[in-house]
Every structure is written in C-alpha cells, then in structure tokens.
Amino acid sequence: MHLLSSYKKSYVTFSLLFINVIVFAYMLIRFGSSTSFDALIATGAKSNFHIVAYHQWYRLITPSFIHIGFEHLFFNCLTLYFIGQDLEALMGHWRFACLFFVASFGGNLFSFALNMNVSAGASTGIFGLFVAYVILAKMYPHSFALQQRAINFALLIVLNIVTGFMSTGIDNWGHFGGAVFGALITLILGLGSGYRSTIDKRDRFLALIAVILLILGMLFWGIQRTKGAILGGF
C-alpha cells in the first residue's frame, strides 16, 4: 500500500524510473549489452552524425532514458527516486514533468552543440532538478525548507562539476546544459499563482526569450559543427 500511495503522489517520477529500467532491460535482452555502440545507437543515444545526417531529432530527448552500464543506471535512478518524489510533491505533476523534459532536452542540445561524442543518461534532466531547488529558493526566499535544500544541492552541483572535469567519459556539457535549461524553465514555471514569488511576468518573459535564443543558437552551432566534422571524415 505504501508503494501504491507513493506512486499516486509521484507518478511522473515512478513512470520515468520505469521507462529507464525497461529500456535498460531491452538493451540487455536485444543486444546482450548496454555499453556497445550498436546498442546505444539502436536505442536512441545522442549521436551528432545521426541527428544531422538522418534528421533523427528525437535523439535530443531519448538519450535521457538510456544508460551505459548498470552502475550508470543505478545511481541515476537512485537520485531520481529521492529527488523526483520531493520535487514533484513541491511543484506538482505537470510542472515537474515539464522541468525534467526541458532540462533533458537542453542538456542533450548543449551536448549536441559542444560534444561530438555519443552520449546518454538521465543526468541531463537530473542536473535540471538539482538547480531547480536553487532557483526556487531565490524565488521564494521566505521558505526555510527551500533555503536548506538549495544549500545542499548547490554544494552537490559544484561537487559533480569538479568530479566531472576530473574524470573521463562524463558529458559535462550535457550536465551544464541541463542545469541552464532547468534554471530557466523553473523561473518560468515557479510553484504556481498560489505562492508569492520574487519573480514577475517580465522576468518570466525574459527567461522564455533566453530559452528560445539558446535553442536556436545551439541548434545552429551543433549543425554547422557536425556538418564540418562529416565533411572532414568525422
């Protein structure tokens, strides 16, 4: 009953977890591996070549449900399980879903523009969730609980960034893009009209313009960079 009750309160989070696990299981059954190039490409990992050459734009979303190895899946799902339930309860179902998907898209878009390697993982969206706490704390400064969460997650973001640059095989641009788009969409959505915010309509409009300009700019840069790489033999 407790699990059913948790699902009803956080069905977006549990649905995301379910999709991640199902995709991982499919990769193992179909390809015998979740780390092989063929398995990653077939299931929708971010591949600049396939996005530009074959117009497979869905690869700016699908990578967020693909994981390279069990450890990658486990830690991302564990993080999403705890943070997702808390943030979904705070923001509401549709705002939380919008936050995760926009952050995931933004992270994959940054990766497309600035990282030519094949990449995958829910961490683009998860970084958007991290930074959402920081933004919400600024928008609603009278909430002590938000201030405490913001401090914790700000430290976690810094730690992950430092760790990312000290390690190989981590898509730091994807994480950064997820954080940027997560921050902007949180500014736009907030917690709803029932809460007093320091952000007004003008600020939300400027955040929306920033999202549009970033999308156009990153798409242009990614396409031009990838075309150049294709002509140069990748």
C-alpha positions as CSV (number, residue, x, y, z in Angstrom):
1,M,0.0,0.0,0.0
2,H,2.9,2.4,0.8
3,L,4.4,1.9,-2.7
4,L,1.0,2.4,-4.3
5,S,0.4,5.6,-2.3
6,S,3.9,6.8,-3.2
7,Y,3.2,6.2,-6.9
8,K,-0.1,8.1,-6.8
9,K,1.7,11.1,-5.2
10,S,4.7,10.9,-7.6
11,Y,3.5,9.0,-10.7
12,V,5.7,11.1,-13.0
13,T,8.8,10.1,-11.1
14,F,7.9,6.5,-11.0
15,S,7.0,6.5,-14.7
16,L,10.4,7.9,-15.6
17,L,12.1,5.3,-13.4
18,F,10.0,2.5,-15.1
19,I,10.9,3.7,-18.6
20,N,14.7,3.8,-17.7
21,V,14.6,0.2,-16.3
22,I,12.6,-1.1,-19.3
23,V,14.9,0.4,-21.8
24,F,17.9,-0.9,-20.0
25,A,16.4,-4.4,-19.8
26,Y,15.6,-4.2,-23.6
27,M,19.2,-3.4,-24.4
28,L,20.4,-6.4,-22.4
29,I,17.9,-8.8,-24.0
30,R,18.2,-7.5,-27.5
31,F,21.9,-6.7,-27.7
32,G,23.4,-8.5,-24.7
33,S,25.0,-5.3,-23.5
34,S,24.1,-1.7,-22.6
35,T,27.5,-0.4,-23.4
36,S,28.1,-1.4,-27.0
37,F,28.0,1.2,-29.8
38,D,25.3,-0.7,-31.7
39,A,23.1,-1.0,-28.6
40,L,23.4,2.7,-27.9
41,I,22.7,3.9,-31.4
42,A,19.8,1.5,-31.9
43,T,18.0,2.6,-28.8
44,G,18.5,6.4,-29.4
45,A,21.6,7.7,-27.7
46,K,22.8,11.1,-28.7
47,S,24.8,10.8,-31.9
48,N,25.6,14.0,-33.8
49,F,26.1,12.1,-37.0
50,H,22.6,10.5,-36.9
51,I,20.9,13.7,-35.8
52,V,22.3,15.8,-38.7
53,A,22.8,13.2,-41.5
54,Y,19.5,11.3,-40.9
55,H,17.5,14.1,-39.2
56,Q,16.9,12.0,-36.1
57,W,16.0,14.9,-33.9
58,Y,14.3,12.6,-31.3
59,R,17.9,11.9,-30.2
60,L,17.7,15.2,-28.3
61,I,15.2,13.5,-25.9
62,T,15.7,9.7,-26.0
63,P,19.3,9.7,-24.5
64,S,17.8,10.6,-21.1
65,F,16.3,7.2,-20.9
66,I,19.4,5.2,-21.9
67,H,22.2,4.2,-19.6
68,I,25.7,2.9,-20.3
69,G,26.1,0.1,-17.8
70,F,24.3,-0.9,-14.6
71,E,26.2,1.4,-12.3
72,H,25.2,4.4,-14.5
73,L,21.5,3.3,-14.4
74,F,21.5,2.5,-10.6
75,F,22.9,5.9,-9.4
76,N,20.8,8.0,-11.8
77,C,17.7,6.1,-10.8
78,L,18.5,6.3,-7.1
79,T,19.0,10.1,-7.4
80,L,15.8,10.5,-9.4
81,Y,13.8,8.3,-6.9
82,F,14.6,10.5,-4.0
83,I,14.8,14.0,-5.6
84,G,12.0,13.3,-8.0
85,Q,9.4,12.5,-5.3
86,D,10.3,15.5,-3.3
87,L,10.3,17.9,-6.2
88,E,7.2,16.5,-7.8
89,A,5.3,16.9,-4.5
90,L,6.6,20.5,-4.3
91,M,6.0,21.6,-7.9
92,G,3.1,19.4,-8.9
93,H,3.0,16.7,-11.6
94,W,2.9,18.7,-14.8
95,R,5.4,21.3,-13.7
96,F,7.8,18.6,-12.6
97,A,7.4,16.7,-15.9
98,C,8.0,19.9,-17.8
99,L,11.1,20.6,-15.8
100,F,12.6,17.2,-16.3
101,F,11.9,17.0,-20.1
102,V,13.0,20.6,-20.8
103,A,16.2,20.1,-18.8
104,S,16.9,16.8,-20.5
105,F,16.3,18.4,-23.9
106,G,18.5,21.3,-23.0
107,G,21.3,19.1,-21.7
108,N,21.3,17.0,-24.9
109,L,21.1,20.1,-27.0
110,F,24.3,21.5,-25.3
111,S,25.9,18.2,-25.8
112,F,24.9,18.2,-29.5
113,A,26.5,21.6,-29.9
114,L,29.6,21.2,-27.9
115,N,30.4,17.5,-27.6
116,M,30.8,15.3,-30.6
117,N,30.9,12.0,-28.7
118,V,28.0,9.6,-28.4
119,S,26.3,10.1,-25.0
120,A,23.3,9.0,-22.9
121,G,21.9,9.2,-19.4
122,A,19.2,10.8,-17.3
123,S,21.8,13.1,-15.6
124,T,21.0,15.9,-18.0
125,G,17.5,16.1,-16.6
126,I,18.7,15.3,-13.0
127,F,21.0,18.4,-13.1
128,G,18.0,20.4,-14.0
129,L,16.3,19.1,-10.9
130,F,19.3,20.0,-8.8
131,V,19.4,23.6,-9.9
132,A,15.6,23.9,-9.6
133,Y,16.0,23.9,-5.8
134,V,18.5,26.8,-6.0
135,I,16.2,28.8,-8.3
136,L,13.1,28.1,-6.2
137,A,14.9,29.2,-3.1
138,K,15.6,32.6,-4.8
139,M,12.0,32.9,-6.0
140,Y,10.5,32.0,-2.6
141,P,13.1,33.3,0.0
142,H,10.7,33.0,2.9
143,S,10.6,29.2,2.7
144,F,13.2,27.9,5.2
145,A,12.9,24.3,3.8
146,L,13.8,25.6,0.3
147,Q,16.8,27.5,1.6
148,Q,18.1,24.4,3.2
149,R,17.6,22.3,0.1
150,A,19.2,25.0,-2.0
151,I,22.4,25.0,0.0
152,N,22.6,21.2,-0.1
153,F,22.1,21.0,-3.8
154,A,24.3,23.9,-4.7
155,L,27.1,22.1,-3.0
156,L,26.2,18.9,-4.8
157,I,26.2,20.7,-8.2
158,V,29.7,22.1,-7.5
159,L,30.9,18.7,-6.4
160,N,29.6,17.0,-9.5
161,I,31.1,19.6,-11.8
162,V,34.5,19.2,-10.2
163,T,34.3,15.4,-10.3
164,G,33.1,15.6,-13.9
165,F,36.1,17.6,-15.1
166,M,38.5,15.3,-13.2
167,S,37.0,12.2,-14.8
168,T,36.9,10.8,-18.3
169,G,33.8,9.7,-20.2
170,I,31.5,12.2,-18.5
171,D,29.4,14.6,-20.6
172,N,30.0,17.8,-18.7
173,W,28.3,19.9,-21.4
174,G,25.2,17.8,-21.1
175,H,25.2,18.4,-17.3
176,F,25.8,22.1,-17.8
177,G,23.0,22.4,-20.4
178,G,20.6,20.5,-18.2
179,A,21.3,22.9,-15.3
180,V,20.9,26.0,-17.5
181,F,17.6,24.9,-19.1
182,G,16.4,23.6,-15.7
183,A,17.1,27.0,-14.2
184,L,15.3,28.9,-16.9
185,I,12.2,26.6,-17.0
186,T,12.0,26.8,-13.2
187,L,11.9,30.6,-13.5
188,I,9.1,30.4,-16.0
189,L,7.0,27.8,-14.1
190,G,7.6,28.6,-10.5
191,L,5.3,26.9,-8.0
192,G,2.0,28.5,-9.3
193,S,0.0,31.5,-8.6
194,G,-0.8,30.4,-5.0
195,Y,2.7,31.3,-3.9
196,R,4.3,34.7,-3.6
197,S,7.3,34.9,-5.8
198,T,10.1,37.5,-6.2
199,I,9.9,36.8,-10.0
200,D,7.4,38.8,-12.0
201,K,5.9,38.4,-15.5
202,R,8.8,40.4,-17.1
203,D,11.4,38.1,-15.6
204,R,9.5,35.0,-16.8
205,F,9.2,36.5,-20.3
206,L,13.0,37.2,-20.4
207,A,13.6,33.6,-19.3
208,L,11.4,32.4,-22.1
209,I,13.3,34.5,-24.7
210,A,16.6,33.1,-23.3
211,V,15.3,29.6,-23.8
212,I,14.3,30.3,-27.4
213,L,17.6,32.0,-28.2
214,L,19.6,29.2,-26.7
215,I,17.7,26.6,-28.6
216,L,18.2,28.4,-31.9
217,G,21.9,29.2,-31.2
218,M,22.8,25.7,-30.0
219,L,21.0,24.0,-32.9
220,F,22.8,26.3,-35.4
221,W,26.2,25.7,-33.8
222,G,25.7,22.0,-33.5
223,I,24.5,21.5,-37.1
224,Q,27.4,23.6,-38.5
225,R,30.0,21.9,-36.3
226,T,28.7,18.4,-37.2
227,K,28.5,19.1,-40.9
228,G,32.1,20.2,-40.8
229,A,33.1,17.0,-39.0
230,I,31.2,14.9,-41.5
231,L,32.9,16.6,-44.4
232,G,36.2,16.2,-42.6
233,G,35.6,12.5,-42.2
234,F,34.4,12.8,-38.6
